[in-house]
Structures are given as C-alpha cells and as structure tokens.
Amino acid sequence: NVGNVIVNGNWVGCSYKEVLACNPKEYNGKGGAVVLTRWIEKMEFVQDMSGCSIDQKVEYTAGSFVGKALT
C-alpha cells in the first residue's frame, strides 16, 4: 500500500492524485541518456514537491514507464 500512512502520529507520503496534479510525464525509453536524465530530475522534483515517501517514489516512477521503457 503506497497511500498516506501515519508514522509517529504524523501523515507521511502523498496520494497518486497529488502527484498527477503536478502533471508528471511518462518515459517511453526514447531520446538517449540526456532525455532520461532530464526525465529523472523532473520526476524527483514532482515527487519531492508532493511529499512522496521512498516506497511511493519507486511505485509512481515505475508506473510512469511506457512503451520501449518497459522492455
């Protein structure tokens, strides 16, 4: 479960809806190393701004791969 959780009485994490509100782009595996690096930087920024936990970052990033990036 990657939803918001309570740790030591505080909410931790973000919802998928919060991440989508930042309009993250999917990665299709095209464009080489420079395009991939820029995509990673943008995803990290979106996830940090949304307050995602580590587990959420992994799941939301993996869910952003499409097409050739999945092979």
Secondary structure, DSSP 8 states (H G I E B T S, - for coil): --S-EEETTEEES--HHHHHHT----B-S-SHHHHHHHHHHHHHHHHHHHT--HHHHHHHHHTTB-GGGG-
